[in-house]
Amino acid sequence: MYYSMQTFLVAGISRSGAAAAEFLIKRHARAVYLYDDIPDDGVRNNIARLTELGCRALSKDELAARADECDVLVLSPGIPIDQALPVLFRKKRKAIVGETELAAREMRCPIIAVTGTNGKTTTVSMIEHVLDRCHKRAVACGNVGRPMLDCLEELGEDGIAVAEISSFQLETLASLRPHVAVFLNIAEDHLNRHYTMENYIYLKQRLMKNCAESEYVVLNHDDAIVRTFAEKTRAQIVWFSTEERVNGAYIQDGAIWWREEKIASLADLPLEGKHNEANALAAVCACALMGINGAYIAAALKTFHGIRHRLQKLGEVDGVTFLDDSKATNVDAAIKAVESVKGESVILLGGKDKGYSYAPLFAAIKHSGVVHAVLCGENAFRLLDAAVKEGFTQVTLCRPFDLAVRVAFLTAQRGQNVLLSPASASYDAFKSYEERGERFAAVMEELKKEREVLAAEGEGANEPDEQS
């Protein structure tokens, strides 16, 4: 791409869009225009900073006219490819790329790319942790951590980019050629954007379309859909499985194995749950294929304690444990949570609907330790309908979010959990699942302080009055 001879329109000025605009300015693009129709404080700050660097912000009224002038649209992952602006560019036969695509064209170091419906962030973080402990210059980037463009100079030619790649990014990604492409699982998600599972699966497969015979594709043998991907690549196939011995990483006799080598006992790993066993197997494959010794992989895995907002224990209030699983933004992730959590729980469900069925969730809840469900958010009535049809009637419908957390706490008994595992996106009320998880933690702290005040007042009431 000949930056200095082309004019760019960057649409969506959050993290990735801001990184793309700054990169284009540094590459002396002829002109860089900025547009965002949801200008929150973060976006406004980014636009102000980028304007000082030489970009120009556009109003909605200017957009159509300037689009004619632009050669390339740089589209934020948050903007669907079928929205009016990218459709306009496509009709005019103009290029549409994303920040990840710009990075893929520039990056010179090896890339480990991870995709799938669930477990991406945990697996990417696990791989980065192992490589870092083995003194490799690895950086988690892409859909987690930092935009890939921000990492170019730091990684150089000798680093290792560990990239989480979402289906949203894959809509505008054509040049990525990972040395190791990891596919974790496929379940219903984002159907409100991709419309059908066929479209969603097609997008996921695009991650490996550039992989040649010298690269590796790591596939989950336990996932029927992912297993079919082996027929669609020229790369070398490496499997992982929690169910059977495969050519790759597997579980045998209570331990993780890499081919013929025992790596680590499951009992030594801090993370619990079968889904985390699968994540660890995928990480073992990726790290082993990058030449990391099995003993070093084992030592690093034993010190990995997970990521924030994924079954994270926040604390206790009056004997009730608060678990933040805000990252469970779809049904499959929430099912894995209720299957993994020990003891009884009051679950907090709901948010922005993604267009899939909630029946499997309540079918799983009926056979789990969940004793009650508090439903909130935009999709609360769809959740309620699914619960009733599945015969799970221990539910409370409650809005807004803060009140729902309080109701869940008051419903829970001492020794039980309040589990935030929404099975929904956060965008009905929050900017991200991180913000939702932070608010959950904040309400827990408010409850803790309120209980402390009540306890102090109760103690004071039992003290004798002072004599004058």
Order of alpha helices (4+ residues) and beta strands (2+ residues): beta-alpha-beta-alpha-beta-alpha-beta-alpha-beta-alpha-beta-alpha-beta-alpha-beta-alpha-beta-alpha-alpha-beta-alpha-beta-beta-beta-beta-alpha-alpha-beta-beta-alpha-beta-alpha-beta-alpha-beta-alpha-beta-alpha
